[in-house]
Amino acid sequence: MNASKPAGQYYEAIGDTLEQAVERAHAQIPPRRERDFAVSRIIEWGMQRGGITGAQVFYVKLIEDETAPFKT
């Protein structure tokens, strides 16, 4: 199966929680004059956990998506 990736600028971030990673990636989307909100869609996410301290880090990659049904 050869799934196509959406075209456009990707924004990536990490955080202590998934929500924090999404917020950080979403904050990278440049503001647009024609609207007062930004719309994004998560393309990829993951979590890394382990090590001596048992730390966990969340990763997210999103894209600006004007057709997404949820507006933020």
PETAFEN-V20996 format. One record per backbone hydrogen bond with DSSP energy under -1.0 kcal/mol. NH is the residue of the N-H (numbers start at 1). CO is the residue of the C=O. E is the energy in kcal/mol with one decimal. If there is no record, write none. Layout:
((NH | CO | E) (NH | CO | E))
This chain:
((11 | 62 | -2.8) (13 | 60 | -1.9) (15 | 58 | -1.8) (21 | 17 | -2.0) (22 | 18 | -2.5) (23 | 19 | -2.6) (24 | 20 | -2.4) (25 | 21 | -2.3) (26 | 22 | -2.9) (27 | 23 | -1.9) (28 | 25 | -1.2) (29 | 26 | -1.5) (41 | 63 | -2.3) (43 | 61 | -2.7) (44 | 61 | -1.9) (46 | 59 | -2.2) (48 | 57 | -2.8) (50 | 55 | -2.2) (57 | 48 | -2.5) (58 | 15 | -2.9) (59 | 46 | -2.7) (60 | 13 | -2.3) (61 | 44 | -3.0) (62 | 11 | -2.7) (63 | 41 | -2.0) (65 | 39 | -2.3) (68 | 65 | -1.4) (72 | 38 | -1.3))
